[in-house]
Amino acid sequence: MRSYSNPAAVLFDMDGTLVDSDGAVERAWAAWAREYGVEEAVALADAHGSPAPLTVARLRPDLDADGVAASAARQLEFQYDDLDEVVPTRGAMRLLAVLERASIPWAVVTSADDRLAKARLAAAGIEPPLLLTYDDVERGKPDPEGYLKAAEALGVDPADCLVVEDSEPGLAAGRAAGAMTAALRGLEGDVSLADLDELADLVESAAPAGETRDGH
């Protein structure tokens, strides 16, 4: 029986989950908020987890569809070239190594577009075997489309997958996909994690008898 410590696959969010890009994200939304007349604190409170167009539409409901698209594109411009302090999150590289030793496939499913996702993952030194971005779906998080597509691409049942997220929209997407969820940042999932080191410990503890922490 699959569990969050022995999933068929692990599907990661990117920002705040595998990649620590908080500073870059906050700087970009703060700059956007100043330009578009939104209180910075309001923008930062609502900016995490959803694709930029959905967030812009919530923050500026007065904009029509073209206005939302232009505003979201402007917001992304602030992010593309800001890779300062973009690094793996605590425990990320160890967890990926543990998954490799345990032969558990993994993927990244992010609300970022293709250009931004590849830039941030490269800056953090992470090369996902499968990457699904906002450009690959018709509906972004909290819709489950991205996670369902990732499970299908990996050839696994979504119910046997563990979705790892640090935002409510992302967790909602994982639950809607029927997957198990692991939550960061004090949020609630099937398991709540302090960091990815904790998940690495759980996966290692579920490894077949005789396999050591070094995978031998």
C-alpha positions in Angstrom: 0.0 0.0 0.0 1.3 3.4 -1.0 1.8 6.1 1.7 3.4 9.5 1.8 6.6 7.9 2.9 6.5 5.3 0.0 4.8 7.1 -3.0 4.8 5.9 -6.6 6.1 9.4 -7.5 6.7 12.8 -5.9 5.3 15.9 -7.6 6.9 19.1 -6.4 5.9 22.7 -6.6 8.9 24.9 -7.4 8.9 28.3 -5.6 9.1 27.9 -1.9 9.2 24.1 -2.1 12.2 23.0 -4.1 13.6 26.4 -4.8 14.0 29.2 -2.3 13.1 32.2 -4.4 11.1 34.2 -1.8 13.3 37.3 -2.0 13.0 37.5 -5.8 9.2 36.8 -5.7 8.6 39.5 -3.1 10.7 42.0 -4.9 8.9 41.4 -8.1 5.4 41.7 -6.6 6.4 44.8 -4.6 7.6 46.5 -7.8 4.5 45.5 -9.6 2.2 46.7 -6.8 3.8 50.1 -6.8 3.4 50.4 -10.6 -0.2 49.2 -10.6 -1.5 51.0 -7.5 -1.9 48.0 -5.2 -0.8 48.1 -1.6 2.4 46.1 -1.3 1.3 44.2 1.8 -1.9 43.2 0.0 -0.1 42.0 -3.1 2.5 40.0 -1.1 -0.2 38.4 1.0 -2.0 37.1 -2.2 0.9 36.5 -4.5 2.0 33.0 -3.6 0.9 29.8 -5.3 -1.2 30.9 -8.2 -0.2 31.8 -11.7 0.4 35.5 -12.2 -2.7 36.1 -14.3 -5.0 34.7 -11.6 -3.3 36.8 -8.9 -3.4 39.9 -11.0 -7.1 39.4 -11.7 -7.8 39.1 -8.0 -5.7 42.2 -7.1 -7.0 44.3 -10.0 -10.6 43.1 -10.7 -11.2 46.3 -12.7 -8.9 45.1 -15.5 -10.4 43.5 -18.5 -8.9 40.3 -20.0 -6.4 42.2 -22.1 -5.4 44.4 -19.1 -4.9 41.3 -17.0 -2.7 39.7 -19.6 -0.6 42.9 -20.0 -0.3 43.4 -16.3 0.7 39.7 -15.7 3.3 40.0 -18.4 4.7 43.1 -16.8 4.9 41.3 -13.4 6.8 38.4 -15.0 9.3 40.9 -16.5 10.3 41.9 -13.0 11.0 38.3 -12.2 12.9 37.0 -15.2 16.2 38.6 -14.5 16.2 38.6 -10.7 17.9 35.4 -9.7 19.7 36.9 -6.7 19.7 34.4 -3.7 17.8 31.8 -5.7 19.0 28.5 -4.1 17.6 25.1 -3.3 15.4 25.0 -0.2 16.6 23.3 3.0 16.8 19.5 2.4 16.0 19.7 -1.3 19.1 18.2 -2.7 19.3 15.5 -0.1 15.7 14.6 -0.8 16.3 14.3 -4.5 19.2 12.1 -3.9 17.1 9.9 -1.6 14.4 9.6 -4.3 17.0 8.6 -6.8 18.4 5.9 -4.6 14.9 4.6 -3.9 14.0 4.7 -7.6 11.0 7.0 -7.0 10.3 9.2 -10.0 9.7 12.9 -9.5 8.6 16.0 -11.4 8.1 19.7 -10.9 4.7 21.2 -11.5 4.8 25.0 -11.2 2.7 28.1 -11.7 5.7 29.8 -13.2 5.9 30.0 -17.0 8.5 28.0 -18.9 11.1 30.8 -19.1 11.0 31.6 -15.4 10.8 28.0 -14.2 13.9 27.0 -16.2 15.8 30.1 -15.0 15.1 29.5 -11.3 15.7 25.8 -11.4 19.0 26.3 -13.2 20.1 28.9 -10.7 19.3 26.4 -7.9 21.2 23.6 -9.7 18.1 21.4 -10.0 17.4 19.5 -13.2 14.0 17.8 -13.0 13.4 14.8 -15.2 9.9 16.2 -15.9 8.8 19.8 -15.8 5.3 21.1 -16.2 4.8 24.9 -16.2 1.9 27.3 -16.6 2.6 27.1 -20.3 1.7 23.4 -20.4 -1.8 23.7 -18.9 -5.0 25.4 -19.7 -5.9 26.0 -16.1 -3.4 26.8 -13.3 -3.5 25.9 -9.7 -5.8 25.4 -7.7 -7.0 23.4 -10.7 -5.5 19.9 -10.6 -4.6 19.8 -14.4 -0.9 20.1 -13.9 -0.6 17.4 -11.3 -2.9 15.1 -13.3 -0.7 15.6 -16.4 2.4 14.9 -14.5 1.1 11.7 -13.0 0.0 10.6 -16.5 3.4 11.4 -18.0 5.1 9.4 -15.3 2.7 6.5 -15.8 1.5 6.4 -12.2 -1.9 6.7 -10.6 -2.5 10.2 -9.1 -3.7 8.6 -5.9 -0.3 7.0 -5.4 1.5 10.3 -5.9 2.7 12.6 -3.2 2.3 16.3 -4.0 4.7 18.6 -2.1 3.5 22.2 -1.7 3.9 25.3 0.3 0.7 27.2 -0.7 -3.0 26.7 -0.3 -3.7 26.9 -4.0 -1.1 24.2 -4.6 -2.4 21.9 -1.9 -5.9 22.4 -3.2 -4.7 21.3 -6.7 -3.0 18.2 -5.2 -6.1 17.2 -3.3 -8.3 17.8 -6.3 -6.0 15.5 -8.3 -6.7 12.8 -5.7 -3.0 12.7 -4.6 -1.5 12.5 -1.1 -0.2 15.9 0.1 2.8 17.1 2.0 2.5 20.6 3.3 5.3 23.1 4.2 5.1 26.6 5.9 2.9 25.4 8.7 0.0 24.4 6.3 -2.0 21.3 6.6 -1.7 18.2 4.4 -1.7 14.5 4.8 1.7 15.2 6.4 3.0 18.6 7.5 6.7 19.2 7.1 9.2 21.6 8.7 11.4 21.2 5.6 12.4 18.7 2.9 15.0 17.1 5.2 12.0 15.7 7.2 10.5 14.1 4.1 13.9 12.6 3.2 13.9 11.0 6.6 10.4 9.6 6.1 11.3 8.1 2.7 14.5 6.6 4.0 12.7 5.1 6.9 10.4 3.3 4.4 13.2 2.0 2.3 13.5 -1.8 2.0 15.3 -3.6 4.8 19.0 -3.7 4.4 19.2 -0.4 2.5 21.3 2.1 4.4 21.2 5.8 4.5 23.9 5.7 1.9 21.8 3.5 -0.4 24.0 0.5 0.0 
